[in-house]
Amino acid sequence: MKKYIILSAGLCLAMSFTGCKSNESAYKRAYEKAQAQAAQQTEAPAQQVTETPVVTPVQTRPANDTRVVDNVDNVAVRQEKVSMVNGASLRDYSVVVGSFSVIANAEGLQQRLRNAGYNAQIVKNEDRNMYRVVASTFDSKYDAVQSRDQLRATYPDAWLLYYAR
């Protein structure tokens, strides 16, 4: 049995070495074809006329010249029935920067906002049992959107609340 295994392995090895020989005539044909193509290219350079494409220069503007105009009508606004917990009265549109189930956490964020110069307020949504921290409140949606966009630099999850009375 060992003899047959050794004999078969030797036969497979011999076949693998003999099957990889390169064919000399194939190399000769490829060489002759490359010489013929080189001869054609040296005979015909006078016939080939290449035109340089005309390219219009690119005019660049600094990135600070680009203005993005938001359509305020498409900005998402949540409508909730809330009651005032701490602060002055709410106007129609408010910018909410935090929502908490524990009032102590809401008061901590309110204090940080007041230290930063905002007239922060806390309102409560009784349906969801959540305390909302309002950074600023406005009569117009446009002003609220602008304030929200500025606050998103610090509070990326800021959103708009429409005060349902």
TORZA-504707 format. One record per residue: residue number from 1; x, y, z of N, C-alpha, C in turn; residue in one letter. Coordinates in nm, 3 decimals. Example, Ala and Ser with C-alpha at 12.3 -4.5 7.8 and 13.67 -1.06 7.14 Angstrom:
+-----+---------+---------+---------+---------+---------+---------+---------+---------+---------+---+
:   k :     n.x :     n.y :     n.z :    ca.x :    ca.y :    ca.z :     c.x :     c.y :     c.z : r :
+-----+---------+---------+---------+---------+---------+---------+---------+---------+---------+---+
:   1 :   1.319 :  -0.569 :   0.780 :   1.230 :  -0.450 :   0.780 :   1.320 :  -0.330 :   0.780 : a :
:   2 :   1.285 :  -0.225 :   0.708 :   1.367 :  -0.106 :   0.714 :   1.290 :   0.003 :   0.787 : s :
+-----+---------+---------+---------+---------+---------+---------+---------+---------+---------+---+
***
This chain:
+-----+---------+---------+---------+---------+---------+---------+---------+---------+---------+---+
:   k :     n.x :     n.y :     n.z :    ca.x :    ca.y :    ca.z :     c.x :     c.y :     c.z : r :
+-----+---------+---------+---------+---------+---------+---------+---------+---------+---------+---+
:   1 :   0.082 :  -0.118 :   0.000 :   0.000 :   0.000 :   0.000 :   0.087 :   0.125 :   0.000 : m :
:   2 :   0.197 :   0.121 :   0.081 :   0.286 :   0.236 :   0.086 :   0.352 :   0.258 :  -0.049 : k :
:   3 :   0.379 :   0.149 :  -0.118 :   0.445 :   0.161 :  -0.248 :   0.357 :   0.238 :  -0.345 : k :
:   4 :   0.229 :   0.209 :  -0.344 :   0.136 :   0.276 :  -0.437 :   0.122 :   0.424 :  -0.404 : y :
:   5 :   0.123 :   0.457 :  -0.279 :   0.111 :   0.599 :  -0.239 :   0.235 :   0.675 :  -0.280 : i :
:   6 :   0.351 :   0.617 :  -0.257 :   0.476 :   0.683 :  -0.295 :   0.486 :   0.692 :  -0.445 : i :
:   7 :   0.448 :   0.589 :  -0.516 :   0.451 :   0.589 :  -0.662 :   0.356 :   0.694 :  -0.718 : l :
:   8 :   0.235 :   0.706 :  -0.663 :   0.138 :   0.806 :  -0.710 :   0.187 :   0.947 :  -0.681 : s :
:   9 :   0.246 :   0.970 :  -0.564 :   0.297 :   1.102 :  -0.532 :   0.411 :   1.140 :  -0.626 : a :
:  10 :   0.498 :   1.045 :  -0.656 :   0.608 :   1.072 :  -0.749 :   0.556 :   1.101 :  -0.889 : g :
:  11 :   0.455 :   1.028 :  -0.932 :   0.396 :   1.049 :  -1.064 :   0.331 :   1.187 :  -1.073 : l :
:  12 :   0.258 :   1.228 :  -0.969 :   0.194 :   1.361 :  -0.966 :   0.299 :   1.471 :  -0.967 : c :
:  13 :   0.407 :   1.450 :  -0.896 :   0.513 :   1.548 :  -0.892 :   0.581 :   1.561 :  -1.028 : l :
:  14 :   0.604 :   1.450 :  -1.095 :   0.667 :   1.452 :  -1.227 :   0.577 :   1.521 :  -1.328 : a :
:  15 :   0.447 :   1.497 :  -1.321 :   0.353 :   1.558 :  -1.415 :   0.342 :   1.709 :  -1.391 : m :
:  16 :   0.351 :   1.750 :  -1.266 :   0.340 :   1.894 :  -1.238 :   0.460 :   1.970 :  -1.292 : s :
:  17 :   0.579 :   1.909 :  -1.287 :   0.697 :   1.976 :  -1.340 :   0.699 :   1.979 :  -1.492 : f :
:  18 :   0.649 :   1.878 :  -1.557 :   0.652 :   1.874 :  -1.704 :   0.538 :   1.955 :  -1.763 : t :
:  19 :   0.430 :   1.977 :  -1.692 :   0.315 :   2.051 :  -1.746 :   0.335 :   2.201 :  -1.745 : g :
:  20 :   0.436 :   2.253 :  -1.680 :   0.456 :   2.397 :  -1.668 :   0.558 :   2.451 :  -1.766 : c :
:  21 :   0.601 :   2.371 :  -1.862 :   0.701 :   2.419 :  -1.957 :   0.640 :   2.524 :  -2.048 : k :
:  22 :   0.715 :   2.626 :  -2.075 :   0.666 :   2.730 :  -2.166 :   0.699 :   2.690 :  -2.308 : s :
:  23 :   0.616 :   2.737 :  -2.395 :   0.630 :   2.703 :  -2.535 :   0.713 :   2.811 :  -2.602 : n :
:  24 :   0.827 :   2.773 :  -2.660 :   0.918 :   2.869 :  -2.720 :   0.857 :   2.937 :  -2.841 : e :
:  25 :   0.773 :   2.867 :  -2.913 :   0.714 :   2.926 :  -3.033 :   0.617 :   3.037 :  -2.995 : s :
:  26 :   0.551 :   3.028 :  -2.880 :   0.460 :   3.134 :  -2.836 :   0.537 :   3.262 :  -2.807 : a :
:  27 :   0.654 :   3.249 :  -2.743 :   0.736 :   3.366 :  -2.718 :   0.782 :   3.430 :  -2.849 : y :
:  28 :   0.818 :   3.346 :  -2.947 :   0.867 :   3.396 :  -3.075 :   0.758 :   3.474 :  -3.147 : k :
:  29 :   0.634 :   3.422 :  -3.146 :   0.522 :   3.491 :  -3.212 :   0.494 :   3.625 :  -3.144 : r :
:  30 :   0.497 :   3.631 :  -3.010 :   0.470 :   3.755 :  -2.938 :   0.579 :   3.859 :  -2.968 : a :
:  31 :   0.703 :   3.813 :  -2.980 :   0.814 :   3.903 :  -3.010 :   0.800 :   3.963 :  -3.150 : y :
:  32 :   0.764 :   3.879 :  -3.246 :   0.748 :   3.927 :  -3.383 :   0.630 :   4.024 :  -3.394 : e :
:  33 :   0.524 :   3.999 :  -3.321 :   0.408 :   4.087 :  -3.324 :   0.444 :   4.224 :  -3.266 : k :
:  34 :   0.520 :   4.227 :  -3.156 :   0.561 :   4.352 :  -3.095 :   0.653 :   4.431 :  -3.186 : a :
:  35 :   0.740 :   4.362 :  -3.262 :   0.829 :   4.430 :  -3.356 :   0.749 :   4.492 :  -3.470 : q :
:  36 :   0.646 :   4.423 :  -3.516 :   0.563 :   4.475 :  -3.625 :   0.486 :   4.600 :  -3.580 : a :
:  37 :   0.437 :   4.599 :  -3.459 :   0.366 :   4.716 :  -3.408 :   0.460 :   4.834 :  -3.390 : q :
:  38 :   0.581 :   4.809 :  -3.344 :   0.679 :   4.916 :  -3.327 :   0.717 :   4.975 :  -3.461 : a :
:  39 :   0.726 :   4.892 :  -3.564 :   0.761 :   4.941 :  -3.698 :   0.650 :   5.030 :  -3.753 : a :
:  40 :   0.523 :   4.993 :  -3.729 :   0.410 :   5.074 :  -3.776 :   0.406 :   5.209 :  -3.706 : q :
:  41 :   0.441 :   5.212 :  -3.581 :   0.436 :   5.338 :  -3.506 :   0.548 :   5.432 :  -3.548 : q :
:  42 :   0.663 :   5.379 :  -3.587 :   0.773 :   5.466 :  -3.630 :   0.751 :   5.517 :  -3.771 : t :
:  43 :   0.676 :   5.445 :  -3.855 :   0.648 :   5.489 :  -3.992 :   0.538 :   5.594 :  -3.997 : e :
:  44 :   0.443 :   5.593 :  -3.904 :   0.326 :   5.678 :  -3.916 :   0.318 :   5.793 :  -3.815 : a :
:  45 :   0.425 :   5.844 :  -3.753 :   0.406 :   5.955 :  -3.660 :   0.371 :   6.085 :  -3.731 : p :
:  46 :   0.408 :   6.100 :  -3.855 :   0.376 :   6.222 :  -3.928 :   0.226 :   6.229 :  -3.958 : a :
:  47 :   0.161 :   6.116 :  -3.971 :   0.019 :   6.114 :  -4.002 :  -0.067 :   6.146 :  -3.880 : q :
:  48 :  -0.019 :   6.115 :  -3.761 :  -0.098 :   6.138 :  -3.641 :  -0.084 :   6.283 :  -3.597 : q :
:  49 :  -0.197 :   6.351 :  -3.589 :  -0.200 :   6.488 :  -3.540 :  -0.287 :   6.488 :  -3.415 : v :
:  50 :  -0.228 :   6.524 :  -3.305 :  -0.305 :   6.527 :  -3.181 :  -0.339 :   6.671 :  -3.147 : t :
:  51 :  -0.465 :   6.691 :  -3.115 :  -0.508 :   6.825 :  -3.076 :  -0.510 :   6.834 :  -2.924 : e :
:  52 :  -0.467 :   6.946 :  -2.876 :  -0.472 :   6.970 :  -2.733 :  -0.612 :   7.022 :  -2.699 : t :
:  53 :  -0.681 :   6.955 :  -2.608 :  -0.816 :   7.001 :  -2.575 :  -0.813 :   7.136 :  -2.505 : p :
:  54 :  -0.911 :   7.218 :  -2.536 :  -0.922 :   7.349 :  -2.474 :  -1.002 :   7.331 :  -2.345 : v :
:  55 :  -0.942 :   7.373 :  -2.237 :  -1.004 :   7.356 :  -2.107 :  -1.030 :   7.494 :  -2.047 : v :
:  56 :  -1.151 :   7.515 :  -2.003 :  -1.185 :   7.641 :  -1.938 :  -1.128 :   7.640 :  -1.798 : t :
:  57 :  -1.063 :   7.747 :  -1.757 :  -1.006 :   7.748 :  -1.622 :  -1.117 :   7.745 :  -1.517 : p :
:  58 :  -1.088 :   7.676 :  -1.409 :  -1.183 :   7.665 :  -1.299 :  -1.172 :   7.789 :  -1.212 : v :
:  59 :  -1.286 :   7.850 :  -1.186 :  -1.285 :   7.967 :  -1.098 :  -1.330 :   7.921 :  -0.960 : q :
:  60 :  -1.245 :   7.943 :  -0.865 :  -1.277 :   7.898 :  -0.729 :  -1.317 :   8.017 :  -0.644 : t :
:  61 :  -1.404 :   7.986 :  -0.546 :  -1.443 :   8.086 :  -0.448 :  -1.412 :   8.031 :  -0.310 : r :
:  62 :  -1.380 :   8.116 :  -0.219 :  -1.357 :   8.066 :  -0.082 :  -1.486 :   8.007 :  -0.025 : p :
:  63 :  -1.471 :   7.912 :   0.064 :  -1.586 :   7.843 :   0.122 :  -1.674 :   7.937 :   0.204 : a :
:  64 :  -1.617 :   8.046 :   0.255 :  -1.698 :   8.134 :   0.338 :  -1.793 :   8.220 :   0.254 : n :
:  65 :  -1.782 :   8.217 :   0.120 :  -1.875 :   8.289 :   0.034 :  -2.003 :   8.211 :   0.008 : d :
:  66 :  -2.002 :   8.083 :   0.039 :  -2.118 :   7.999 :   0.014 :  -2.219 :   8.017 :   0.125 : t :
:  67 :  -2.345 :   8.040 :   0.087 :  -2.451 :   8.056 :   0.187 :  -2.553 :   7.947 :   0.170 : r :
:  68 :  -2.593 :   7.889 :   0.279 :  -2.697 :   7.788 :   0.278 :  -2.824 :   7.854 :   0.330 : v :
:  69 :  -2.928 :   7.846 :   0.251 :  -3.054 :   7.906 :   0.290 :  -3.148 :   7.794 :   0.331 : v :
:  70 :  -3.191 :   7.796 :   0.456 :  -3.283 :   7.695 :   0.506 :  -3.426 :   7.739 :   0.481 : d :
:  71 :  -3.508 :   7.644 :   0.450 :  -3.650 :   7.670 :   0.437 :  -3.710 :   7.643 :   0.574 : n :
:  72 :  -3.746 :   7.747 :   0.643 :  -3.793 :   7.737 :   0.781 :  -3.921 :   7.655 :   0.789 : v :
:  73 :  -4.000 :   7.655 :   0.684 :  -4.126 :   7.581 :   0.686 :  -4.103 :   7.430 :   0.698 : d :
:  74 :  -3.988 :   7.381 :   0.655 :  -3.960 :   7.237 :   0.657 :  -3.895 :   7.189 :   0.787 : n :
:  75 :  -3.870 :   7.278 :   0.882 :  -3.805 :   7.240 :   1.007 :  -3.908 :   7.170 :   1.096 : v :
:  76 :  -3.867 :   7.057 :   1.152 :  -3.956 :   6.977 :   1.237 :  -3.979 :   7.047 :   1.371 : a :
:  77 :  -4.102 :   7.047 :   1.414 :  -4.141 :   7.108 :   1.541 :  -4.232 :   7.009 :   1.614 : v :
:  78 :  -4.203 :   6.985 :   1.743 :  -4.290 :   6.900 :   1.825 :  -4.392 :   6.987 :   1.896 : r :
:  79 :  -4.513 :   6.938 :   1.902 :  -4.618 :   7.008 :   1.974 :  -4.652 :   6.927 :   2.098 : q :
:  80 :  -4.635 :   6.988 :   2.215 :  -4.661 :   6.920 :   2.341 :  -4.735 :   7.013 :   2.435 : e :
:  81 :  -4.814 :   6.954 :   2.520 :  -4.881 :   7.029 :   2.627 :  -4.789 :   7.021 :   2.748 : k :
:  82 :  -4.735 :   7.136 :   2.789 :  -4.640 :   7.141 :   2.900 :  -4.687 :   7.244 :   3.002 : v :
:  83 :  -4.636 :   7.229 :   3.123 :  -4.665 :   7.326 :   3.228 :  -4.533 :   7.380 :   3.282 : s :
:  84 :  -4.533 :   7.509 :   3.319 :  -4.412 :   7.576 :   3.366 :  -4.374 :   7.524 :   3.505 : m :
:  85 :  -4.247 :   7.491 :   3.524 :  -4.196 :   7.446 :   3.654 :  -4.107 :   7.555 :   3.714 : v :
:  86 :  -4.016 :   7.609 :   3.633 :  -3.920 :   7.707 :   3.683 :  -3.883 :   7.801 :   3.570 : n :
:  87 :  -3.914 :   7.931 :   3.584 :  -3.877 :   8.029 :   3.484 :  -3.994 :   8.116 :   3.446 : g :
:  88 :  -3.974 :   8.203 :   3.349 :  -4.078 :   8.294 :   3.300 :  -4.172 :   8.219 :   3.206 : a :
:  89 :  -4.262 :   8.291 :   3.146 :  -4.360 :   8.226 :   3.058 :  -4.299 :   8.188 :   2.923 : s :
:  90 :  -4.360 :   8.089 :   2.858 :  -4.315 :   8.044 :   2.727 :  -4.387 :   8.120 :   2.616 : l :
:  91 :  -4.318 :   8.137 :   2.505 :  -4.380 :   8.192 :   2.385 :  -4.417 :   8.075 :   2.295 : r :
:  92 :  -4.452 :   8.104 :   2.170 :  -4.501 :   7.998 :   2.081 :  -4.395 :   7.892 :   2.050 : d :
:  93 :  -4.273 :   7.933 :   2.018 :  -4.167 :   7.840 :   1.978 :  -4.053 :   7.846 :   2.078 : y :
:  94 :  -4.010 :   7.730 :   2.123 :  -3.901 :   7.722 :   2.221 :  -3.796 :   7.622 :   2.173 : s :
:  95 :  -3.672 :   7.645 :   2.215 :  -3.561 :   7.556 :   2.181 :  -3.531 :   7.471 :   2.304 : v :
:  96 :  -3.555 :   7.340 :   2.293 :  -3.531 :   7.247 :   2.403 :  -3.394 :   7.183 :   2.383 : v :
:  97 :  -3.311 :   7.189 :   2.487 :  -3.176 :   7.132 :   2.477 :  -3.157 :   7.009 :   2.565 : v :
:  98 :  -3.255 :   6.977 :   2.648 :  -3.242 :   6.858 :   2.732 :  -3.376 :   6.812 :   2.785 : g :
:  99 :  -3.389 :   6.680 :   2.802 :  -3.510 :   6.619 :   2.858 :  -3.467 :   6.521 :   2.966 : s :
: 100 :  -3.529 :   6.534 :   3.083 :  -3.489 :   6.452 :   3.197 :  -3.611 :   6.400 :   3.270 : f :
: 101 :  -3.597 :   6.283 :   3.330 :  -3.705 :   6.231 :   3.413 :  -3.687 :   6.273 :   3.559 : s :
: 102 :  -3.568 :   6.320 :   3.593 :  -3.538 :   6.366 :   3.729 :  -3.520 :   6.517 :   3.725 : v :
: 103 :  -3.593 :   6.589 :   3.810 :  -3.590 :   6.736 :   3.807 :  -3.453 :   6.791 :   3.845 : i :
: 104 :  -3.378 :   6.722 :   3.931 :  -3.245 :   6.770 :   3.971 :  -3.151 :   6.779 :   3.850 : a :
: 105 :  -3.161 :   6.685 :   3.759 :  -3.077 :   6.689 :   3.638 :  -3.117 :   6.807 :   3.550 : n :
: 106 :  -3.246 :   6.832 :   3.539 :  -3.293 :   6.946 :   3.460 :  -3.247 :   7.077 :   3.521 : a :
: 107 :  -3.251 :   7.087 :   3.653 :  -3.207 :   7.209 :   3.720 :  -3.057 :   7.232 :   3.701 : e :
: 108 :  -2.979 :   7.125 :   3.697 :  -2.835 :   7.139 :   3.672 :  -2.806 :   7.195 :   3.534 : g :
: 109 :  -2.877 :   7.146 :   3.433 :  -2.858 :   7.199 :   3.297 :  -2.910 :   7.341 :   3.289 : l :
: 110 :  -3.020 :   7.372 :   3.357 :  -3.073 :   7.508 :   3.356 :  -2.970 :   7.605 :   3.414 : q :
: 111 :  -2.903 :   7.565 :   3.520 :  -2.803 :   7.652 :   3.582 :  -2.684 :   7.674 :   3.488 : q :
: 112 :  -2.641 :   7.569 :   3.420 :  -2.530 :   7.584 :   3.323 :  -2.569 :   7.680 :   3.211 : r :
: 113 :  -2.693 :   7.670 :   3.163 :  -2.739 :   7.760 :   3.057 :  -2.748 :   7.904 :   3.107 : l :
: 114 :  -2.795 :   7.922 :   3.228 :  -2.803 :   8.058 :   3.283 :  -2.664 :   8.116 :   3.301 : r :
: 115 :  -2.567 :   8.036 :   3.341 :  -2.428 :   8.083 :   3.353 :  -2.371 :   8.121 :   3.217 : n :
: 116 :  -2.422 :   8.058 :   3.111 :  -2.376 :   8.090 :   2.975 :  -2.451 :   8.209 :   2.916 : a :
: 117 :  -2.549 :   8.265 :   2.990 :  -2.618 :   8.384 :   2.943 :  -2.755 :   8.361 :   2.885 : g :
: 118 :  -2.807 :   8.241 :   2.892 :  -2.941 :   8.211 :   2.841 :  -3.044 :   8.226 :   2.953 : y :
: 119 :  -3.166 :   8.261 :   2.914 :  -3.278 :   8.269 :   3.009 :  -3.347 :   8.134 :   3.011 : n :
: 120 :  -3.281 :   8.034 :   3.066 :  -3.328 :   7.896 :   3.062 :  -3.447 :   7.875 :   3.155 : a :
: 121 :  -3.536 :   7.785 :   3.112 :  -3.656 :   7.754 :   3.187 :  -3.677 :   7.604 :   3.190 : q :
: 122 :  -3.755 :   7.558 :   3.285 :  -3.789 :   7.415 :   3.293 :  -3.940 :   7.403 :   3.282 : i :
: 123 :  -3.984 :   7.315 :   3.191 :  -4.126 :   7.285 :   3.175 :  -4.143 :   7.135 :   3.190 : v :
: 124 :  -4.266 :   7.093 :   3.223 :  -4.290 :   6.951 :   3.242 :  -4.399 :   6.904 :   3.147 : k :
: 125 :  -4.371 :   6.791 :   3.080 :  -4.469 :   6.725 :   2.997 :  -4.531 :   6.616 :   3.083 : n :
: 126 :  -4.655 :   6.638 :   3.125 :  -4.722 :   6.544 :   3.216 :  -4.751 :   6.410 :   3.149 : e :
: 127 :  -4.778 :   6.412 :   3.018 :  -4.810 :   6.287 :   2.947 :  -4.692 :   6.190 :   2.949 : d :
: 128 :  -4.573 :   6.242 :   2.934 :  -4.453 :   6.157 :   2.928 :  -4.374 :   6.159 :   3.058 : r :
: 129 :  -4.415 :   6.242 :   3.153 :  -4.346 :   6.257 :   3.280 :  -4.199 :   6.294 :   3.259 : n :
: 130 :  -4.177 :   6.396 :   3.173 :  -4.042 :   6.441 :   3.141 :  -4.030 :   6.591 :   3.166 : m :
: 131 :  -3.913 :   6.630 :   3.220 :  -3.883 :   6.771 :   3.240 :  -3.801 :   6.817 :   3.120 : y :
: 132 :  -3.848 :   6.921 :   3.053 :  -3.781 :   6.976 :   2.935 :  -3.706 :   7.104 :   2.977 : r :
: 133 :  -3.581 :   7.115 :   2.937 :  -3.503 :   7.236 :   2.964 :  -3.504 :   7.321 :   2.838 : v :
: 134 :  -3.565 :   7.438 :   2.849 :  -3.579 :   7.531 :   2.736 :  -3.470 :   7.636 :   2.748 : v :
: 135 :  -3.387 :   7.648 :   2.643 :  -3.278 :   7.746 :   2.645 :  -3.328 :   7.884 :   2.606 : a :
: 136 :  -3.417 :   7.891 :   2.508 :  -3.469 :   8.019 :   2.462 :  -3.608 :   7.999 :   2.404 : s :
: 137 :  -3.686 :   8.105 :   2.403 :  -3.823 :   8.097 :   2.354 :  -3.854 :   8.220 :   2.268 : t :
: 138 :  -3.932 :   8.201 :   2.159 :  -3.955 :   8.307 :   2.061 :  -4.100 :   8.306 :   2.014 : f :
: 139 :  -4.140 :   8.421 :   1.957 :  -4.273 :   8.430 :   1.897 :  -4.274 :   8.376 :   1.754 : d :
: 140 :  -4.160 :   8.389 :   1.684 :  -4.156 :   8.344 :   1.544 :  -4.074 :   8.217 :   1.529 : s :
: 141 :  -4.114 :   8.135 :   1.436 :  -4.045 :   8.009 :   1.409 :  -3.906 :   8.036 :   1.353 : k :
: 142 :  -3.893 :   8.140 :   1.272 :  -3.766 :   8.174 :   1.209 :  -3.659 :   8.203 :   1.315 : y :
: 143 :  -3.693 :   8.284 :   1.414 :  -3.596 :   8.317 :   1.521 :  -3.561 :   8.193 :   1.602 : d :
: 144 :  -3.660 :   8.107 :   1.627 :  -3.635 :   7.985 :   1.703 :  -3.541 :   7.892 :   1.628 : a :
: 145 :  -3.558 :   7.881 :   1.496 :  -3.471 :   7.795 :   1.415 :  -3.328 :   7.847 :   1.418 : v :
: 146 :  -3.311 :   7.978 :   1.407 :  -3.175 :   8.035 :   1.412 :  -3.110 :   8.009 :   1.548 : q :
: 147 :  -3.185 :   8.025 :   1.655 :  -3.131 :   7.999 :   1.788 :  -3.097 :   7.851 :   1.805 : s :
: 148 :  -3.184 :   7.763 :   1.755 :  -3.157 :   7.619 :   1.764 :  -3.030 :   7.582 :   1.690 : r :
: 149 :  -3.010 :   7.641 :   1.572 :  -2.890 :   7.611 :   1.494 :  -2.764 :   7.656 :   1.567 : d :
: 150 :  -2.769 :   7.768 :   1.637 :  -2.654 :   7.814 :   1.714 :  -2.629 :   7.723 :   1.834 : q :
: 151 :  -2.736 :   7.681 :   1.899 :  -2.723 :   7.596 :   2.017 :  -2.676 :   7.455 :   1.982 : l :
: 152 :  -2.697 :   7.412 :   1.859 :  -2.655 :   7.277 :   1.821 :  -2.504 :   7.260 :   1.819 : r :
: 153 :  -2.428 :   7.369 :   1.821 :  -2.282 :   7.357 :   1.831 :  -2.245 :   7.296 :   1.966 : a :
: 154 :  -2.320 :   7.331 :   2.070 :  -2.294 :   7.279 :   2.204 :  -2.387 :   7.164 :   2.240 : t :
: 155 :  -2.513 :   7.175 :   2.197 :  -2.615 :   7.074 :   2.228 :  -2.669 :   7.018 :   2.095 : y :
: 156 :  -2.605 :   6.914 :   2.040 :  -2.641 :   6.866 :   1.906 :  -2.783 :   6.809 :   1.895 : p :
: 157 :  -2.846 :   6.775 :   2.007 :  -2.981 :   6.719 :   2.003 :  -3.089 :   6.823 :   2.028 : d :
: 158 :  -3.057 :   6.952 :   2.016 :  -3.155 :   7.057 :   2.040 :  -3.270 :   7.045 :   1.939 : a :
: 159 :  -3.391 :   7.072 :   1.984 :  -3.509 :   7.062 :   1.899 :  -3.609 :   7.171 :   1.933 : w :
: 160 :  -3.709 :   7.189 :   1.845 :  -3.807 :   7.294 :   1.862 :  -3.935 :   7.240 :   1.923 : l :
: 161 :  -3.991 :   7.317 :   2.015 :  -4.116 :   7.282 :   2.081 :  -4.216 :   7.391 :   2.051 : l :
: 162 :  -4.333 :   7.350 :   2.004 :  -4.445 :   7.443 :   1.987 :  -4.532 :   7.430 :   2.110 : y :
: 163 :  -4.548 :   7.539 :   2.181 :  -4.621 :   7.539 :   2.307 :  -4.770 :   7.533 :   2.279 : y :
: 164 :  -4.831 :   7.418 :   2.304 :  -4.975 :   7.399 :   2.285 :  -5.046 :   7.443 :   2.412 : a :
: 165 :  -5.124 :   7.547 :   2.401 :  -5.191 :   7.603 :   2.519 :  -5.325 :   7.542 :   2.541 : r :
+-----+---------+---------+---------+---------+---------+---------+---------+---------+---------+---+
***
